Every structure is written in structure tokens, then in C-alpha cells.
Amino acid sequence: MASRYDLTRDELARIVTELGQPSYRVDQIWEGLYIHGLGPSDLTTLPTALRHRLEERPEFAPALAPALESSSEGGETVKWLWSLGDGRQIETVLMHYRGRSTVCVSSQAGCAMGCGFCATGQAGFDRHLTSGEIVEQVVRAKVTSAQTGRRLSNVVFMGMGEPMANYDAVVASVHRIHADLGLSARHLTISTVGIIPGIRRLADEPLPVNLAVSLHAANDDLRDALVPVNRRYPLADLAAACSAYLEAKGRRLSFEWALIDGVNDRPSDARELAGYALGLGAHINLIPLNPTPGYPVQGTPPGRVLDFCDRLTALGANATIRQNRGTSIDAACGQLRASSRREERPVTLGRLGPTSTPLPD
């Protein structure tokens, strides 16, 4: 499947020539797509006949069809469930804060990483997204932000899927978001559960994007249970890859830590996390776990979230608590899709966390 945002300028130029149009139409169409977020039928700079001809071509069809939209916090958080051309579904979340608007995009339909506390991980993997399907999510969020008088300023690849498992499409979308949508690379963040080859490849890319690692545990036994990919890429190797990325990019590294009651919120967890983060100069984002259907463990209560953050700070680590946005609209990754399907897949807990199948060698 593809999106109108999968077209390159050269491909667009060939279509324009094929339709017998002057070359300046390329700039008009490209500007309409990327600057204004408009489809062919809304490009009033084009003759009506040309608009109709473009609209009929499959290359210009949108990839995302709205299946469900919900908002909370007075419209400060908006979540979309999109249906793709092949019937797969993905999610996008737009969050408005004071001084910035951030969109969280999906890079895959589903996810194969098997993190049991994640609703996307529970649902399994469907397919990779194309770069255009990723870019189109950003364009939709940009248009929605503009309608409320805000400018979309940040993109985080923290939605459905593992970005490093769809590396080529993700990096291609990053270049398009930067070059054609005009967002600074320093305001783009790619998240990973710790796919080391992807981190090393990203270090060689020219754009200085931010790297976020979904850590959730700072000892290998616990992380093996919570984040199964750790069995292939253990913490010591992950630290070495992160260090190389920092040396190459000079950008701040962040660790995402979903706080699970009684699992990774103990004093020993804080000591291990602080030690690991301090060694890399990393910032820690603490995320109270959103409740997920089928996962029998709850997020850490608010008071103990504060205690955990204070403990990290006392140990010298740089930590903040991420505001939990959109709980009422299933805004955690994968929840809206699961709710719409009324899925509730049971997940069992082993001694340390959710059980799942390790990645094949």
C-alpha cells in the first residue's frame, strides 16, 4: 500500500509531463501537499480539469481513512484511529502543550517486539508502514494544529511499532518531514526498545535527530521479561551503542521508563536506573503505566511515582515525570485499536514480568 506522500518529486514530475502540463505544476502540487496539506481536489491553484484528473489517479489517493477520532483535555489531546488501504489500522496522537504541539506517529501496523504491558505488543504485528504513510500522519496533525492556531513543532516516533525494525521507511520519512514539512531535525525523536543495529545506523545519518530508548528495566533479568529483545541486545551492548550515538550526534539521550506497580518501581530499580543513566548522561522520562486490557498489573500510584522521581534525583539522575495525557480516550499506544475491536487478549506474568516469545536468532 502507498500514500500520496510516497511520491518523489521526480515521480510527480513524470506524472505532470504525462498529463501534458507545464513543469511549474510540480511546485504547485508539491506545495499544496506539504505546505498546506491539501489533496488534489482542494488545490485551487490548479485548473479544475487537472484537479479531477489527479484525483482519479491512484497515486494521489490518501493512505489514511479516519475510523475513529477522540479528544480529551478540552481538545489538548487528539487521537486518531486510521484505516489503511489494506484494512490494517494504526494510531496517531496529537498533544498540545504550552509553546509546542507534538505528534506521536506509528511506524508499523502492530509490533513484533512482544512487550506484554503494551497494547500494541499484545495485538501482534501486521506490517511495516511506508514512508508516505508515516509522513501523512504528520501532515494530518499539522493541518489539525493549524486549524486551532497552533504550529506543529515536534514529531516523536513513539506510536505503534518499533521504528528501528522499519528503519529505511522511518529514515526516509524523517528526511521528508525535515526537508518538505520544514521541521527541525532537533525536534524529531526516534524511539526504540533497543535495536542496536538500528541505533548504529542512525548514528551515521546526517540529520541530528534525538534518540529515546524504551528501557523499563536496568538489569538484564528484569528487562529480559519486560522487553524480550533484551535477550538479543543486553544492557551492556545497548549502553555501548548509545554511547557511540552520543559521540556521533552530540544530542541528549533519553530513557523511557513505564512505571509498573511492584515490578520496576522499587528502590533497587531506582538505584540501577540512576547508575545506568548517569553513565550515559541520559535524561529519564518516567511514565505512569496506562491501564491496558489483558495486562493484570497496574501503573505505579501517583504518590509513589513522585517518590521514585525524588529518589532518582537524590542519586544525581536527571528525571522528569511525563504528564499522562488522554487516558480517557485510550491514548496509550495500541489502546484505541484494541478498544474498537473489543479485543482483550490475556497476558500472563512470570516471576519478573509478562511472558512472551523471544525473537528468533
Secondary structure by P-SEA (a helix, b strand, c coil): ccccccccaaaaaaaaaaaccccaaaaaaaaaaccccccccccccccaaaaaaaaaccccccccccccccccccccbbbbbccccccbbbbbbbbbcccbbbbbbbccccccccccccccccccccccccaaaaaaaaaaaaaaaaaacccccbbbcccccccccccaaaaaaaaaaacccccccccbbbbbccaaaaaaaaaacccbbbbbbbcccccaaaaaaaccccccccaaaaaaaaaaaaaaccbbbbbbbbccccccccaaaaaaaaaaaaaacbbbbbbccccccccccccccaaaaaaaaaaaaaaccccccccccccccccccaaaaaaaacbbbbbbbccccbbbbcccc
